[in-house]
Structures are given as structure tokens and as C-alpha cells.
Amino acid sequence: MNEELLDLVYKLKDSLAKDSRIIRLNELEEKMNNSIDVVKLASKKEAASDDYNFALSHFAKDSKEVETAQKKLYEAKKELDLNPVVQEYMEQYKIVRDYYKEINDILFSIINKDKCGGCCAK
């Protein structure tokens, strides 16, 4: 990779680190990770997931044990997803994900255009 390209990549990285959408996402991630309620709900969901996987590996897929474990996992995930801190984080995550997709589309459209001599732009 030549120095000019490397310099541009670092400029993009610095620009992204200063973007208000990404800064907000990082703040919300820290808030979510420091929330006792979220940590408890995430642990509950993880335990339910482990129980479900155990049930799947030891019982028939249509057994009562698997059905019960699946329901507990669904409820634990729903409870976690409905937590206001998690919802706020997920809303911001979607904004940042769309922003990254936009950047990705722009960068790869430039690369593809260069590779095909401009035929992709038609």
C-alpha cells in the first residue's frame, strides 16, 4: 500500500472517530455495559441460551424440554431487547450501521469503477 493511500485511510479513521454518530454510539455502549440491569438481563439470556442448546443436544427438537427452553430463551431475549438502555443503543447502532454502509458503498463503487475502466458506472 503506498503512503498516500495509507495517509487517506488514517484520515478516514480519524474522521470517523470524531463523527458525532459514532461518538454517541460509543457513549451508549459504555452506558449499556455499565448498567447493572442490562448485565443481569444479558446474563439471564446467556444462561437461557445455554439451556436451550443443552436441550437441543439431548432431546428431540419437538420435545417438551426443548420447547420449554426455547420459550425461556425467547422471554429472556425479549426482556433484554425491551430494556430502554438497550433500545437506545440499538437505535444508534442502526444509524451508524447505515452510515458505514454508505461509506462502504462509496468506496467500493470507486474501486469497482477503477477496476472495470468505468463500465460499472453505466
KEKE-3310 file (N, C-alpha, C; in steps of 0.2 Angstrom, whole numbers, plus 5000, padded with zeros to 4 digits):
npx = (5004:5003:5011:5002:4989:4988:4989:4977:4968:4971:4966:4953:4950:4952:4943:4931:4932:4929:4916:4900:4889:4896:4903:4892:4887:4897:4897:4884:4886:4895:4887:4877:4885:4889:4877:4869:4856:4856:4867:4863:4851:4857:4865:4855:4849:4860:4862:4849:4851:4861:4855:4845:4853:4858:4847:4843:4854:4852:4839:4824:4820:4807:4803:4796:4805:4814:4805:4801:4813:4816:4806:4809:4821:4817:4809:4819:4827:4818:4815:4828:4830:4819:4823:4826:4839:4846:4838:4840:4853:4853:4845:4854:4865:4860:4859:4873:4877:4870:4877:4890:4888:4885:4897:4905:4898:4901:4916:4918:4911:4920:4931:4927:4924:4936:4942:4935:4937:4927:4916:4906:4899:4889)
npy = (4994:5011:5026:5037:5032:5025:5036:5043:5033:5033:5046:5045:5036:5044:5054:5047:5043:5055:5058:5063:5053:5041:5043:5045:5032:5025:5031:5026:5013:5011:5016:5006:4994:4997:4996:4989:4982:4979:4971:4960:4956:4952:4941:4933:4930:4924:4912:4906:4903:4894:4884:4881:4876:4865:4858:4855:4847:4836:4831:4828:4839:4843:4841:4842:4848:4855:4864:4871:4876:4884:4893:4900:4906:4914:4923:4929:4935:4944:4952:4958:4965:4974:4983:4999:5006:4997:4998:5011:5011:5001:5008:5019:5011:5006:5018:5021:5009:5011:5022:5017:5008:5016:5023:5012:5008:5019:5019:5006:5008:5016:5009:4998:5005:5009:4997:4991:5000:5010:5005:5000:5011:5014)
npz = (5000:4996:5002:5001:5000:5012:5021:5018:5022:5036:5038:5036:5046:5057:5055:5056:5070:5076:5072:5076:5077:5079:5090:5099:5099:5105:5118:5122:5121:5132:5142:5142:5145:5158:5165:5178:5177:5163:5162:5170:5164:5152:5156:5160:5148:5142:5150:5147:5134:5134:5141:5132:5121:5127:5129:5115:5111:5118:5118:5108:5094:5094:5107:5124:5133:5125:5119:5131:5135:5124:5125:5136:5133:5122:5130:5139:5130:5124:5135:5137:5125:5126:5136:5140:5139:5131:5120:5116:5113:5102:5093:5089:5085:5073:5065:5064:5058:5045:5041:5040:5030:5019:5017:5014:5002:4994:4994:4988:4976:4969:4968:4961:4949:4945:4943:4932:4922:4922:4917:4925:4930:4921)
capx = (5000:5008:5010:4997:4983:4989:4988:4970:4965:4971:4962:4946:4949:4952:4937:4926:4932:4926:4909:4895:4885:4900:4904:4886:4886:4902:4894:4878:4889:4898:4881:4874:4890:4889:4871:4868:4850:4857:4871:4859:4847:4861:4867:4849:4848:4865:4860:4844:4854:4865:4850:4842:4857:4859:4841:4844:4859:4850:4832:4822:4818:4800:4801:4794:4811:4817:4800:4802:4820:4816:4802:4813:4826:4813:4807:4825:4829:4813:4816:4834:4828:4815:4827:4827:4846:4847:4834:4843:4859:4851:4843:4860:4869:4857:4861:4880:4877:4869:4882:4896:4886:4885:4904:4907:4896:4905:4922:4918:4909:4926:4936:4924:4924:4943:4944:4932:4938:4921:4910:4901:4895:4884)
capy = (5000:5017:5031:5042:5029:5024:5043:5044:5028:5036:5052:5042:5033:5050:5057:5043:5043:5062:5059:5063:5047:5036:5045:5044:5025:5023:5033:5022:5006:5011:5016:4999:4990:4999:4996:4983:4979:4976:4965:4955:4953:4948:4935:4928:4927:4919:4906:4903:4901:4888:4879:4879:4872:4859:4854:4853:4842:4830:4829:4829:4846:4844:4838:4847:4851:4860:4869:4875:4880:4889:4899:4904:4910:4920:4928:4932:4940:4950:4956:4962:4969:4979:4987:5006:5007:4993:5000:5017:5008:4998:5014:5022:5006:5006:5024:5020:5004:5013:5027:5013:5005:5022:5024:5006:5008:5024:5016:5001:5010:5019:5003:4994:5009:5009:4990:4990:5006:5015:5002:4999:5017:5014)
capz = (5000:4995:5008:5000:5001:5019:5024:5017:5027:5043:5039:5036:5053:5062:5054:5059:5077:5078:5070:5082:5077:5082:5097:5103:5099:5110:5124:5123:5123:5139:5147:5142:5148:5165:5168:5181:5174:5157:5163:5173:5158:5147:5159:5160:5141:5140:5153:5144:5128:5136:5142:5125:5117:5130:5127:5108:5110:5122:5117:5101:5093:5096:5114:5129:5136:5120:5119:5137:5135:5119:5127:5141:5129:5119:5135:5141:5124:5123:5141:5136:5120:5128:5141:5137:5138:5125:5114:5114:5110:5096:5088:5087:5081:5066:5062:5062:5053:5039:5039:5037:5023:5014:5016:5010:4995:4990:4992:4983:4969:4966:4967:4955:4943:4943:4940:4925:4917:4921:4914:4931:4931:4916)
cpx = (5005:5006:5004:4990:4983:4987:4980:4966:4965:4967:4955:4945:4948:4945:4931:4926:4929:4919:4905:4891:4889:4902:4898:4885:4891:4900:4889:4881:4892:4892:4878:4879:4890:4882:4870:4862:4852:4862:4867:4854:4851:4864:4861:4848:4854:4864:4854:4846:4857:4860:4846:4846:4858:4853:4841:4848:4857:4843:4830:4819:4811:4798:4799:4800:4814:4812:4800:4808:4819:4811:4805:4818:4823:4811:4813:4827:4825:4814:4822:4833:4824:4818:4828:4834:4848:4844:4838:4850:4858:4849:4849:4865:4866:4859:4868:4881:4876:4874:4888:4894:4887:4893:4907:4905:4900:4912:4923:4916:4915:4931:4933:4925:4931:4945:4941:4933:4932:4915:4904:4897:4889:4878)
cpy = (5006:5021:5035:5038:5027:5031:5044:5039:5031:5042:5050:5040:5039:5053:5053:5043:5050:5063:5058:5057:5042:5037:5044:5036:5022:5025:5028:5015:5006:5012:5009:4994:4991:4998:4989:4979:4976:4970:4959:4951:4949:4942:4930:4926:4922:4912:4902:4900:4895:4882:4876:4874:4866:4855:4851:4847:4835:4827:4831:4836:4847:4842:4844:4851:4856:4865:4874:4879:4886:4895:4903:4908:4916:4925:4932:4937:4945:4955:4961:4967:4975:4984:4994:5008:5003:4995:5007:5015:5006:5003:5017:5018:5006:5012:5023:5015:5007:5018:5023:5010:5010:5023:5018:5006:5013:5022:5011:5003:5013:5014:5000:4998:5009:5002:4989:4996:5010:5011:5001:5005:5018:5011)
cpz = (5000:5001:5007:5002:5009:5023:5023:5021:5034:5044:5039:5043:5058:5061:5057:5067:5080:5076:5076:5083:5080:5089:5102:5104:5105:5117:5126:5125:5130:5144:5148:5146:5156:5168:5171:5178:5168:5158:5166:5168:5153:5149:5159:5153:5139:5143:5150:5137:5129:5137:5136:5121:5120:5128:5120:5107:5114:5121:5110:5100:5095:5103:5119:5132:5131:5120:5125:5137:5130:5121:5132:5138:5125:5124:5138:5136:5124:5129:5140:5131:5121:5134:5137:5135:5132:5119:5111:5110:5103:5090:5085:5083:5074:5062:5060:5057:5046:5036:5036:5031:5018:5012:5012:5003:4991:4988:4987:4976:4965:4964:4961:4949:4941:4940:4933:4920:4917:4919:4919:4932:4926:4918)
residu = (MET:ASN:GLU:GLU:LEU:LEU:ASP:LEU:VAL:TYR:LYS:LEU:LYS:ASP:SER:LEU:ALA:LYS:ASP:SER:ARG:ILE:ILE:ARG:LEU:ASN:GLU:LEU:GLU:GLU:LYS:MET:ASN:ASN:SER:ILE:ASP:VAL:VAL:LYS:LEU:ALA:SER:LYS:LYS:GLU:ALA:ALA:SER:ASP:ASP:TYR:ASN:PHE:ALA:LEU:SER:HIS:PHE:ALA:LYS:ASP:SER:LYS:GLU:VAL:GLU:THR:ALA:GLN:LYS:LYS:LEU:TYR:GLU:ALA:LYS:LYS:GLU:LEU:ASP:LEU:ASN:PRO:VAL:VAL:GLN:GLU:TYR:MET:GLU:GLN:TYR:LYS:ILE:VAL:ARG:ASP:TYR:TYR:LYS:GLU:ILE:ASN:ASP:ILE:LEU:PHE:SER:ILE:ILE:ASN:LYS:ASP:LYS:CYS:GLY:GLY:CYS:CYS:ALA:LYS)
# end
